[in-house]
Amino acid sequence: MKNRVIVWFRRDLRLADNPALRAAIDGDFDSIVPVFIQAPDELGAWAPGGAQRVWQHFSLDALSTQLENLGSRLIIRHGPTQQALDTLIEESGATAVYWNRLYDPLTIERDKAIKTHLEQRGIETASFKAALLHEPWTVKTGQGGPYKVFTPFWKAVKDRGSEAPLPMPDRLPEVWSRIGSEAVADLDLLPSIPWDTDIRATWAPGEDGAHERLETFLESAIDKYADDRDRPAIAGTSYLSPHLHWGEIGPRQIMHRLAEWLDDQDSQAVHDHATTFRSELGWREFAHHVLYHFPDTPDAPLDKRFEQFPWSQDDEALELWQRGQTGIPMVDAGMRELWATGYMHNRLRMTVASFLTKNLRVAWQHGERWFWDTLVDADLANNTLGWQWAAGCGADAAPFFRIFNPARQGERFDASGDYVRHWVPEIATLGNKHIHRPWEAPAAVLDKAGVELGRTYPRPLVDLKESRREALSAFDEIKR
Ligand SMILES: Cc1cc2nc3c(=O)[nH]c(=O)nc-3n(C[C@H](O)[C@H](O)[C@H](O)COP(=O)(O)OP(=O)(O)OC[C@H]3O[C@@H](n4cnc5c(N)ncnc54)[C@H](O)[C@@H]3O)c2cc1C
């Protein structure tokens, strides 16, 4: 009897440093069947949103090509997952199914059920760590519980090191030609109205694209990262988030490549910038730790006082925020960057989230959901942590009374106004003094710049000072 193994790809769309695939290669198998099963219903309300689906299409395409180049083939099937695996086991005669672990609550529940089912059928199962450096249950406070604060969490793990990444396979066994597959296009991931042109032009989904991004970052931005990461007008960050989300590159690979690159760097400053970058990957680990231990946080605040917060039900304000029409240039620029490219700079994510939850007092779940549908890097762990951080109700959150002033954020982090001018061209001719606060510009200045507030660009949706005061008094209600 021949031994065959199914490698079940999910959000680990890479061939190098893929422990499930490596275990299949190193195991006593005559054949390896790589499969991707499309089963969005199994992820409930958190099935991939529109922008993620575009990414997924191209990432699956890239994986498929890579597998073919190595002599194999990606088998694509529709779910339900258990049924699809059962069918594939029948067709291939597989005796084992291997996969890499994920940490969001519905996937964990689904995977447990699949594991039990397969084992009852006498199929060997094995799962592996690929997405994180440190699995959530391996990091504990002195009292044995989960961490809720980043600094001690990162202190506990940052020097632990991680396994060396696994090599790219040279060749893979052929997949029996009788095993049929759907095409990536059959998954209907691309929109029928082509709103995704800018997304396609901005990104290169897939394992090769991920490594190219990392190399570009090392060559051009890491040596200034701690300073430039806050300046949205320049490419000062790695842009690895969507690649990490889909597992086209793993954190171990990034850490090891970084260490190798740093070996040739004498400047202490460069090493310091790299330390800051590593700690951002630490935030990703922390976000997964928090989601694993507090699985209801995508919907409910970690700080239960916020269940009583008097949120405003202002659908019109929410819509203006979504469309980048609030009349506050930094907020509108961020929201328009998101809509066009599927990405928003971290400084802007914090700014627009603070504005929505504090100045507009719209519940954070609405912003979280909009990001979920529009971000190419939408990630349940990172998005949940980010929104609860901004709203002041999550793990290690910004205190509620810390309310970002979006105009001041602009003056500080986009002093040249370049970022706002790019995304809000209707006010681009305003000088630096007024670009972040057009409502304070004298009539003659607006006139000269061809800006008419309320006609060519909106008046501010709220008064920043007044809405700040109202937010603080709403917070007083739940503080008591
Ligand atoms: C309201 C809000 C929502 C967010 N939603 C998401 C999301 O859905 N998906 C997502 O990946 N990130 C999210 N973030 C975190 C952060 O904004 C992005 O990870 C970052 O902007 C991605 O750009 P980059 O890859 O160039 O980051 P870099 O600065 O190059 O950082 C490297 C990597 O570290 C991780 N990272 C960086 N900052 C954070 C952070 N604050 N929390 C967790 N991980 C981090 C990411 O994986 C990132 O790719 C959110 C932040 C906020 C404030």
The ligand as an SDF file (V2000), in Angstrom:
LIG
                    3D

 53 58  0  0  0  0  0  0  0  0999 V2000
   -7.1850   50.7070   14.0630 C   0  0  0  0  0  0  0  0  0  0  0  0
   -6.0540   49.8040   13.5780 C   0  0  0  0  0  0  0  0  0  0  0  0
   -6.3520   48.7110   12.8050 C   0  0  0  0  0  0  0  0  0  0  0  0
   -5.3230   47.8680   12.3390 C   0  0  0  0  0  0  0  0  0  0  0  0
   -5.6460   46.7680   11.5700 N   0  0  0  0  0  0  0  0  0  0  0  0
   -4.6730   45.9240   11.1520 C   0  0  0  0  0  0  0  0  0  0  0  0
   -4.9790   44.7780   10.3760 C   0  0  0  0  0  0  0  0  0  0  0  0
   -6.1400   44.4730   10.0870 O   0  0  0  0  0  0  0  0  0  0  0  0
   -3.9450   44.0070    9.9370 N   0  0  0  0  0  0  0  0  0  0  0  0
   -2.6420   44.2800   10.2540 C   0  0  0  0  0  0  0  0  0  0  0  0
   -1.7470   43.5450    9.8430 O   0  0  0  0  0  0  0  0  0  0  0  0
   -2.3330   45.3380   11.0290 N   0  0  0  0  0  0  0  0  0  0  0  0
   -3.2850   46.1720   11.4720 C   0  0  0  0  0  0  0  0  0  0  0  0
   -2.9550   47.2710   12.2300 N   0  0  0  0  0  0  0  0  0  0  0  0
   -1.5600   47.4450   12.6680 C   0  0  0  0  0  0  0  0  0  0  0  0
   -0.6450   48.2670   11.7420 C   0  0  0  0  0  0  0  0  0  0  0  0
   -1.2610   49.4710   11.3910 O   0  0  0  0  0  0  0  0  0  0  0  0
   -0.2410   47.5250   10.4750 C   0  0  0  0  0  0  0  0  0  0  0  0
    0.2300   46.2400   10.8020 O   0  0  0  0  0  0  0  0  0  0  0  0
    0.8650   48.2540    9.7290 C   0  0  0  0  0  0  0  0  0  0  0  0
    0.4550   49.5410    9.3900 O   0  0  0  0  0  0  0  0  0  0  0  0
    1.2320   47.4650    8.4800 C   0  0  0  0  0  0  0  0  0  0  0  0
    2.1930   48.1400    7.7130 O   0  0  0  0  0  0  0  0  0  0  0  0
    3.6680   47.5610    7.5690 P   0  0  0  0  0  0  0  0  0  0  0  0
    3.6200   46.1230    7.2130 O   0  0  0  0  0  0  0  0  0  0  0  0
    4.3970   48.4720    6.6520 O   0  0  0  0  0  0  0  0  0  0  0  0
    4.1920   47.7180    9.0650 O   0  0  0  0  0  0  0  0  0  0  0  0
    5.6600   47.7310    9.6670 P   0  0  0  0  0  0  0  0  0  0  0  0
    5.7840   48.9840   10.4550 O   0  0  0  0  0  0  0  0  0  0  0  0
    6.6820   47.4650    8.6500 O   0  0  0  0  0  0  0  0  0  0  0  0
    5.5990   46.5520   10.7340 O   0  0  0  0  0  0  0  0  0  0  0  0
    5.9900   45.2120   10.4230 C   0  0  0  0  0  0  0  0  0  0  0  0
    4.8910   44.2400   10.7910 C   0  0  0  0  0  0  0  0  0  0  0  0
    4.6330   44.2750   12.1950 O   0  0  0  0  0  0  0  0  0  0  0  0
    3.2450   44.0510   12.4340 C   0  0  0  0  0  0  0  0  0  0  0  0
    2.6860   45.2220   13.1100 N   0  0  0  0  0  0  0  0  0  0  0  0
    3.0930   46.5050   13.0070 C   0  0  0  0  0  0  0  0  0  0  0  0
    2.3480   47.3000   13.8140 N   0  0  0  0  0  0  0  0  0  0  0  0
    1.4520   46.4960   14.4180 C   0  0  0  0  0  0  0  0  0  0  0  0
    0.4070   46.7170   15.3700 C   0  0  0  0  0  0  0  0  0  0  0  0
    0.1500   47.9230   15.8710 N   0  0  0  0  0  0  0  0  0  0  0  0
   -0.3300   45.6510   15.7750 N   0  0  0  0  0  0  0  0  0  0  0  0
   -0.0700   44.4120   15.3110 C   0  0  0  0  0  0  0  0  0  0  0  0
    0.9110   44.1390   14.4150 N   0  0  0  0  0  0  0  0  0  0  0  0
    1.6570   45.1700   13.9770 C   0  0  0  0  0  0  0  0  0  0  0  0
    2.5770   43.8730   11.0910 C   0  0  0  0  0  0  0  0  0  0  0  0
    2.4840   42.4850   10.8250 O   0  0  0  0  0  0  0  0  0  0  0  0
    3.5540   44.5460   10.1420 C   0  0  0  0  0  0  0  0  0  0  0  0
    3.4970   44.0390    8.8370 O   0  0  0  0  0  0  0  0  0  0  0  0
   -3.9770   48.1340   12.7070 C   0  0  0  0  0  0  0  0  0  0  0  0
   -3.6960   49.2540   13.5010 C   0  0  0  0  0  0  0  0  0  0  0  0
   -4.7210   50.0850   13.9270 C   0  0  0  0  0  0  0  0  0  0  0  0
   -4.3870   51.2770   14.7820 C   0  0  0  0  0  0  0  0  0  0  0  0
  1  2  1  0
  2  3  1  0
  2 52  2  0
  3  4  2  0
  4  5  1  0
  4 50  1  0
  5  6  2  0
  6  7  1  0
  6 13  1  0
  7  8  2  0
  7  9  1  0
  9 10  1  0
 10 11  2  0
 10 12  1  0
 12 13  2  0
 13 14  1  0
 14 15  1  0
 14 50  1  0
 15 16  1  0
 16 17  1  0
 16 18  1  0
 18 19  1  0
 18 20  1  0
 20 21  1  0
 20 22  1  0
 22 23  1  0
 23 24  1  0
 24 25  2  0
 24 26  1  0
 24 27  1  0
 27 28  1  0
 28 29  2  0
 28 30  1  0
 28 31  1  0
 31 32  1  0
 32 33  1  0
 33 34  1  0
 33 48  1  0
 34 35  1  0
 35 36  1  0
 35 46  1  0
 36 37  1  0
 36 45  1  0
 37 38  2  0
 38 39  1  0
 39 40  1  0
 39 45  2  0
 40 41  1  0
 40 42  2  0
 42 43  1  0
 43 44  2  0
 44 45  1  0
 46 47  1  0
 46 48  1  0
 48 49  1  0
 50 51  2  0
 51 52  1  0
 52 53  1  0
M  END
$$$$
